[in-house]
């Protein structure tokens, strides 16, 4: 492409499931799967239904590979959702004629989720053809050694994709007993001990004859036949929307837990370069949004003409006045020093388009590119790129234009519907090797390979400054080490939810600053404190 491409969007009527599949990952990590599960629940799909489908699918695939009628099957279940899947599989295998023993590694009170607890309680109420026992420690498991060795089939329902850290007891002993049994093992979702995201083995792992994984293949299972055996991918009814549309799962995956011993440097320093003699509010809104999202520091580099206004806006913002009324090349040495102190850069809010400012934006972006600093390019900084898009390549850049700004740099006037924007956006991001967040009622986020659509938000947000708040939210996650695509996806969802809360309170009469106090209201539901 040249500096501006004649992109052609696909017609909305041509958008279908098969077309969209190519923008979803072929292989998933455990983090991907956790986000998809949570987003599916937001769509109204009960976790109990997904668990039922997973357990039933496991039983069906087990039957397809082994005779189960009048066979003895031992299911070793953990206290998470993988164990719940095993409990469901037990019921279905009973109905297929098997005699089933379920060994719970722990106590019923240890079961962590409502769905898993429900299915354990169902098993506890059954009486014909099933045995339910509890093993709290390696000694309890040793007493069950003969139960395990005398089975015909063993089902591993211990950890699945929920593995964290090294394997501990009694799980380590359970792995040993299953592997030494000489009986075929069916692993549910992922063999216990094998990391589904990386393929790493945590000390010891189940060596399964076959693995039944759900929804889509996991990255860590590829070329790991020694542990997985044959892998079956089982559809459990998760719709494409759970991956395509942003949801709370996209936020949870980027939120950084807070340790008792943490300090502000652990949560990223954000630099906002913006403002001019005309616009002073934009960089202040972006900086405050970063702080409200959880950044350790928000530093604002603004021309002297805007510095007093930003300082007076909030004492929380560290303001560095830049010489002059507008951003210019004489500010470069000072800005170069600021870039050495931060973890992400937001550039553009309120800068204006004076010729000297446009030239300076290019130099600052070059510095951030050399430093490999995650950089969000917004507002006037986007327009400054219109004749030099190739500059974006090989940088760590996220562009956040609205439709008018996108037309300025791409030459394409995009329709309103996301279905008619997707092809254009994907091709733009792919060609320029950047991440694009095209703002709108339905925001399109893509890095040319992956695709998300955000549907939160409302028309009340069509007011000056709300885009600066979005930049600040996303910039905070970039500073904490989140990649541009996932930061943009989470940020867009949060931004829309914040706007929805403001609208509920004030209707169509909100201003951008109304959104700032709503950010903690949305995010407190995702807070995680690590006590050790």
N, C-alpha and C positions, 0 to 999 in steps of 0.2 A: 504494500500500500504506500501511497505518498503520505504527505503530512495530514491530509484529510481524505477519508475514504467515502465512496458512495455505497454505504451499507444498505442492504435490502432486507427488510424484516419479513418474517414468515406471517402469513395470514392467520388470524386467530382461529378460524374454522379448521385450519389444518393442524392445530396444536392438539396432540393426543398423548395417551400414556406411552405409546411406543416411541414417539419423538422425544419426550422428556426423559426417558430412561437413559439416553446417552449422556445426559448431564448429571447423572447420579453416579456415585463411586461404584466400581465393580466389586471392590473388596472393602470391608468395614473393619474398624478398630472397635475395641470395647467401649471407648468414649463415644464413637459414632452411634453404637447400638443403644447406649444409655440415653442419649439425646433423642433418638428416634422413638424409643419406648415412651419417654415422657411426653413427647409431642403427640404421639398417638392417643395418649390419655386425654390430652387437651382437645383433641378432635372428637372426644366422646366414646372412644373405644376402651372398654373396661379392661384393666389388667387381668382380671379373672378370665376374660374371654381369650386373651392372648395365651395365658398359661394353659388353659384347657386345650387350645389348638396345639400348643407345643407338646404337651404330654400325650395327647392323642396321636400326633404325628410320630412321636418317638415309638409308641407302641405299634403303630402300623408298619413303620420301617423295620422294626425289630422282627415282626412277624414275616415280613417279606424276605428276610435273610435267614431266619431260623424257625424251626417248628417250635411253637410255644404251647400248644395244647398239651396238657398233662405234664408240663415241664416245671421245674422249680427255678424261680427267678428271684435273685436277691437285688434289691435296690438300696444303695447306700446314699443317703440324702444329707445335704448340708442344711444350714438354717436360713439360707437366702432363697431367692426365686428359683434357682436351679433345683434346690430340694423340692420346692413346690411343683416344678415340672415333673420331677420323679414321682411325687405322690399322685399326680394326675395319671401318669403312665401306668402306675400300679393298678388303678381302677380299670383302665382299658385292657390291660393284660389279664386281669381277673376275668373280664367278660369274654376274652379270647380263649379261656380254658386253662390258664396258667395258675400255679400255686405261687403266691408272692410273699416274700418277707421284706419289709422295709426297715432299714436300720437308720435311725436318726442320730447324727453325730452331734449330740448335745441334748438339751432339755427343751420341751415344747415352749417354755417361756423365753428361750433364746431365739426363737424364730422371728426374723426381723421384719417381714412384710405382712400386710393384711392378706394378700393373695395366698402366700405360702402357708400362713397359719390356718386359713380357711380350708385349704385342701388337706392339711394334716389332720384337722378336726374331723373332716369327712372320713378319712381312713380310720381314725380312732373309733368311729361309730360302726364300722363294718365288722363282721364276725365270721363270714364264710370264706374260706380259701385264702385268708390273709393273716399274716403275723406282723405285729408292729412292736419294735423294741427300740430302746435308747442306749446309746454308747457315749458316755461322757468323757472317757479317757482311754488311753491305749490298753489298760488292763481289761476294761469292758469289752473292747474289740477282740482281744485275745480269747476271751470266753466264747466269742462268736466265730472263731476260726473255722470250726467244723461246719457251721451253717453256711459260711461263704464257700468253702471247698466242695461241699456236697451239692452246690447249686448247678444248674445247667447253663444259666446265663447270668451275668452280673451287669447291672446298669449303674454307671457312675453319674450321680446327680449331686455332686458335692459343691463345686464352685462355678463351673461354666465360665462366663466372661467376667465374673466378679473377682478374679484373683488380684490380690494386692500384696506385694512383698513376698517374703519367703514362706514356704509351707511350714505350718506348725502342727502340733499334736491336737487332737487325735487324727488329723487328716493325713499326716505323714504315715502313720501306721496303717490307715485304711488303704492308702496307695500301695503300700508294700504287700498287704494281704491280697488285694485284688490281682496285682501283677504276679504273685507267687501261686495263685490258685490254679493256673493252667486252663481256666475257663474263658470263653469269649466275653469280652467286655464291650458294652455299648456306652459310649460317652454322650451325655446330653450337652449340646452346644459346643463345648470345648473339653478335651481331656483335662482332668484336674492336674494342675502343676505346669501346664503349658500356657504361656501368655498368648492370648488370642490376637493381640495387637502386633507383637514382635516375633513370636515364635520361640522366645527364650524359655528355657526349662528352669523352673525354680527348685533346684535341688534334685528332686525326683518327680516323675510324672506318670500318669496312667498310660499304659500302652494298650490302646483300644483296638478292637477288630474293626469297628466302624464308629463313626461320629455323626450324630444328627445335629447339624447346626441350623439356626433359624434365620429366616428372612433373606439373608445374603451371606455369601462366603466371607469368612474373617481372614484378615491378612496373615495372622500368625499360623493358620492351618495349612498354608500353601507349602508344598514340598516337605511336609512333616509326617509322612506316612508311617514312620517308625512309631509314632505316638497316636496318630489319628486313625490309622487304617483307612478304609474307604470313607469318604466324606459325602454325606447326603445333605443337600440344602432343602429345608422344609419350609414351605410357605405357611405362615400362621395368621395371615389376614391383615397385615399392616399395609395400609394404602400408600400410594406414592406421595400423597399430601403430607404425611408425617415426616418425610425427608425434604420435600420441596419447600414447604412453608416454614418460616421461622416459628419458633415456639420456646417455651420455658427451658426445654432441653438444651437449646443453643446457648442460653444464658448460663445455665448451671455448669456447662463444660468449660466456660472461660473464667468463672469466678474463682479468685485465689483465696484459699483458706487463710485465716488469721491465727498465727501462733501467739502464745503468751509472750514469747521472746522476740517478736518481730519489731521492726522499726520502719520508719517511713521509706527508707531506701528499698525495702522489699516490695513495695507496691508501685514503683515506677515514678520517674520524673517526666513531666510533660512540658514541652516548650511550645507556646503559641506565639507565632509571629503574625501580627496583623495590626489593624488600626491605621488611621491617618488623621489629617486635620479635620476631616468631615465625619469619619466613622470611628467612634471610640467604644461603643457598646459591644460590638461583635466579639473582639478578643476577650473581653471580660466575661461574656456569657460562655464562651468555649472553655476558658480556664476554670470557671466555677463549676461547670458541668463535669469536667475531669475530676475535680476534687470531690464532688458529690458522688461520683461513680466509684471512687476509692483510690485515686492516684495519691502517691505520697507527697508530691509537690506539683504545683502548677506555676510555671514561670512564664511571664508574658514579656516578650520583646516588642515594644511599640514605640512609634515616633514620639518625640517630646511633646508634640501637640496633643497627643491622646493620653499621655502617661498619667497626668493628674486625674483625669476622669476614671481611668482604670483603677488607680490606687484608691480613690474614694469609693469605688463600687463595692469593694470588699477587702478587708485587711488580710484575708487568707491568701490572696494572690501576690506572688513575688514579682514586682514590676521592674524591668530594666528599661529606662528611657533610652531611645535611640536618637542620635543627633538629627535634628531637622523636623520639618512638618510632615514629610512622607518618607517611606522606606527608600533608601538610595544606596549606591555602592560604597559610600563612605562608612556605612554601617557594617560592612562585611567583616572586617577584622573582629569587631566586638561580637557579632553573631557567631563567628567561628568558635570563639571561646565558649559561648553558651551551648553550642551543639556538643561540646565535649562533656557536658555535665548532665545530659538528659538521655532518656530512653526512647522517646518518640517525639515527633515534630508534627504540629498542625500549622499549616501555612495558608494564608488567604483571607481569613475573616476581616472585612473592613479595610483591606489594603488600598483599594482604588487601582486605577489603571494608568497612572501617569507613566510616560515612556521610561523614565529612569527607574520607576518601581518595577515595571515589567522586566527590564534587563536584570535588575537585582534579584528578582524571584528566581530566574534561571540559574544564577550563580549559587544561591542558597540551596537549590535543589541539587546542584552538582556536588556541593559539599556533603549533603545528607546521603547522596548516592555513594560517594567514596567511603563514607563512614558506615554504610549499610544500616542507616537509621530508618526504622519504619516511619513512613511519612504520609500524612493525610493531606491531600491537596484539595482545597475548597475554594468556592467563591471566585474572587478575582484572580487567584493564582491559577485556577483552571483556565480561565480565558487567556491568561498569559502564555499558555502552552499551544495555542491554536496553530501556530506555524512550525512547531517543533515537537510533535508527538513522539517521534522516534527516540527522543531523549528519555522517555519513560522506560525503555527496554533495559532489562538487567538491574533495575532498581527495586526497592521495596516500597512501591507506591500504591496508594489507594486514592482514587478520585471519587468525589461525592457531588456530582453536578445535579442540578434540576434539568428539566427538559430543554430550557432555553440555553443553558450553558453547554449542555451536550451538543446541541445543534451548532453552537459556535465552534466547537473543536472538531466535530465529526462531519458537519455538513448535512446531517440527517435530522429532519423533524419527525420525532417519534410519535406514534399514536398514544392514546391514554391507556389502553388495555395492556396489562403485562404480557398477555399471550402474543400480542403483536410487537412487543418490545424485545422479547427474549433473544431472537436470532441476531438482531442488530447489536445488542449489548454483549452477547457472547463473542461475536466476531471482533468487536472493538477490543475487548479485553485480551482475547487470544492474539490478535495482531500486534498489540502494543505491550504485551506481556506485563500487564498490570491488573489490579483488582478495581472493579467499577461498582459503585453503588449509585444507581440512577434513581433519584428521589421522585416520589409521586404517591398518589393514593395507594398504589401497589408498587412498592419499591423492589427493583430488580438488583440482585447482588450476584456478581460472577467474577471469577478469575480466568475465564476462558475454558476451564475444565469443569468446575463445580458451579452449581446454580442454586440460589435461594430466592424466594419471594416473600416479602414481608407485607402482612395485611393489617397490622395494628395501626392506629392513628385515625384521624378524623379531619374534616374540613376546617375546624377551628384553628388548626395548626398552620393554616395558610396565612401566616403573619411574619413580619420581619424578625429575624433572630432565632427562629426555631431550628434552622439548619445549623447554626453555630452551636446550639446545645447538642445536636447530634454529633457534630465533630468532636466536641469535648468528651462525650461518652465513649465514642470509639477510640479516641486518642488515649484514654486511660487504659483500655485493654491492650492497645498496641504497646504501651509502656511496660505492661506486665508480661510481655513476651508472647502474646497471642498473635497468630498470623493474621494478615490483613483480611482474609476471607471470613474466618470465624469471628474476628473482632467486629467486622461490618455487619455480619448476620445477627450477632447478639445485640449490638448497638442499635440497629434498626428496630428490633423487637422492643427493647427497653424504651427507646425514644417514643414509639407509638403508644405503648402502654402508659407512659408518663403523660402524654398528650390526652389520652382517653380519661385519665383521672382528673386532669385540669378541666377538661370539657364537662365532666360530670358535676363539677363544682361551679363553673362559671359560664357554661354554654359557649356560644360563639364569640365570647368577649375576652378570651385569654390573650395574654402577651407572652413573649418568650420567657421572661423571667419567672412566670408562674410555673413553668416546667421544672425549674431547678429544685424546688422543695419537694417535688413529687418523686424525684429520682430515688431517694432513700426509701420512700414508701414502697416502691416496686422492688427494690433490690434487697430489702431486709428479709424477704422470703427466701433468698438464696444464700444468706450469710452462713458461713461455716467457721466455727472456732476450733482450732486444734489445741488441746490443753497440754499436750506433751510434745 
